[in-house]
Amino acid sequence: MNTTTSIAIAALTCAAVSSIASAGVIFSDNFESGLGLWTGKNGGPHSGILVNDPLGSSNTVLKFSQLIYAGDMFTVDALTLDPNETYRLSFDYLGLNNEFGQNNNDTGGYVGFSVDMPGSHSWHWATGSVSGASDVLIDDGQWNSYAFDFTVADLGIGNTVRLMLEDFSGSGGGSGDALFDNFQIATTPVPAPGAIALLGLGGLLTTKRRRS
């Protein structure tokens, strides 16, 4: 996987964030309270399951019991986005690239948006590039944190959408090797004057998070 690509669109440094006003959170789930915010295709079952972090922290995280395509989990509630706003999606991803006894650079984690369940949809951030997704999620056996900015126009499917996840059946991995945690969608913060120069640096490094 091209790590340079994956870091090019990640969000700002912690130093910049400290100088930026708070954003408005419109969706958040850390999977510590079950899967009540999610549903499957056409409102039916999905293959998402909650497990203890396989790297040993006390966190509960999401993985999938089977591979699938065209979306597996969708947020129950649709999100109505303002076409004039910029939003930031952040989450943590763990690609267990040695889960099946071989080094695999496409564990199948895909993140996108859908109008319905699935209906019109678009894939955006993934471990591969199928269906127009950006191959930006790192499969290195460690948790990595990501933040991506987007607008309604970037999604290309309208302004009322659902967050959509899957462990893609066309990937090189198997079920259970793509894990997620700590999803949040928020309006992007407004930079204070002292942070403007930092914004000019562009996208910065995707960082491994420290979990406890």
Secondary structure, 3 states (H helix, E strand, C coil): CCHHHHHHCCCCCHHHHCCECCCCEEEEECCCCCCCCEECHHHCCCCEEEEECCCCCCCEEEEECCCECCCCEEECCCEECCCCCCEEEEEEEEECCCCCCCCCCCCCEEEEEECCCCCCEEEEEECCCHHHCEECCCCCCCEEEEEEEECHHHHCCCCEEEEEEEEECCCCCCCCCEEEEEEEEEECCCECHHHHHHHCCCCCCCEECCCC
